[in-house]
Amino acid sequence: MNVTIANELLELRNDNGVINPAHVVDWARENPASRLHASLEWDDSLAAERWRREQVRTLIAVHVVDADGSRKLISLSIDRTASGGYRPLDEVLGQPTLREVMLKDALADLDRVQKKYERLQELERVWLAASQVREGRASRRKAAA
């Protein structure tokens, strides 16, 4: 049998069927020939730097908000290809090309959420609404062409 990362992860489920990330890391550390071990960053200085960047992302999301608690900054996919970064949301919404990137990113996020939760019939109207937005965008692009 071809051992995959998925196989290794599924083998590490506990008695309740839950995969615990801390347990996975411990197992991978003890099994250097595993696919999981090869997929993790073991250089502590690199891993620490990546973790600090992730912490900053969380700090931005939690602390740079308006009075209602809504985000004031957004990370667009076009900014993630290089060094990354965040733009003021109001500026993005005010520029049609950036607004279009934001909408495209939002629809991609919705696609990921839909794949995760599509079995919940209660969300069917959400998926329908997203589909209608996609269709409207496609119609506008055809009309503009």
N, C-alpha and C positions, 0 to 999 in steps of 0.2 A: 504494500500500500504506500502511495506517495504521501508523506507527511507534510501537511500544510500548517500555516499559522492558525487557520480556523480549527483544524483537528486538535492542535495543541491547546488552544484556548478552551474548546469544548471539553476536553479531557480534564481540565482544571476546575470544572464546576464543583461546587460544594454539594452537600447532601440535599440542599434546597434548590439546586439547579442554578445557583448564582455564581458568576465569575467575579472574584474579588481582585481588583487591580494590584493591591499590595502583595497578595499571594502569588499572582502571576509574575511580578518582578522578582520575588524571592525564588520562585521556581526557575525562572530564566537564568538568574545569577548562578544557581546550582547546576544548570544544564547548559554549559557553553556550546555544545554541539547542536542545540535546538534552533529551530527557525525563530522562535521568540527572542532568544538571546541575540541572534544576528540582527533582529529588527529594532533593538533598543540601543540607545546611546549610552555607552559605558564610560566614556571620558567625562569624569565629573565636572571638569571646568566647562566643557561645551554644554553639558546637560544643565548646569547651574545657570549659564548665560541664557539658554532657551527658556528656562523656568522664570527667570527674572523678567524677560520680555513678555511672557504670558501673564505674569503678575501685573505688569504695567497695562496691558490690554484690559485686564479686569478693573484696575484702578480707574482707567479712563471711562469705562462703561458705567461704573458705579458712582463716580464722583463728579464727572463733568456733565451735569444734568441741569435742566431748568427747574423752576419752582414746583412743577408737577412731577418731577422725577424722570422726565423723558430725556433721552440722550440729546446732547448738543453737538456731538461729533459722530462721524460715520467713516468707516473704512470701506472704500470701494474696491472692487476686484481689480480695477486698472492700477491701483496703488499697491497692490499686494505682489505684483510681479517683480518689483525691484526691492527696495528696502522697506516698503510698507509705509503706513502713515494714516492719519485721520484728518478729515476735512470738516469744517463747520457745516452742519446739516442745512442751515438756512442758505448758505452759499450754493450748496449742491442743488437744492430745490429751485434756486433762482436761475440756474444755468441749464437750458434744455438738454444739452449733450450729457452733462453730468447727471441730471435727473433721469435721463434714459438709462444710463449705466446703473443707477440706483434701482430703478424699476426692474431691469434685467437681473440684477443681483437678488432682489427680493423674490422674484419669480423662481429663480434657481434655488433659493432657500426654501420656498414653499414646496418645490418639487422634492427636495430632500425630506422635508417634514411629511409630505404626502406618502412617500415611499415607506416611511416609518410607521405612519398611523392610518394608512388607507383602509385597513380592515375595520376601523371604527365608523359604523354607519352614521353616527351622530355628526360626523364632520363632512358628510357628503356635500352639503351646501357650500362649505368652504372650498372644496376642490372644484365645484361647479363655478363658483365666483372667480377663482383663479384662472380657470379655463376660459371664461368669458373675457377676462382681461387680456389673456394671450391672444385670443381671436381678434379682439379689438386692435391690438398692436399690429397683428399681421395684416388686417384690413387697411389700417392707416399707412403701413409701409407699401402695400400694393398700390394704394391710391397716389402715394407720393412718387412712385416710380414711373 
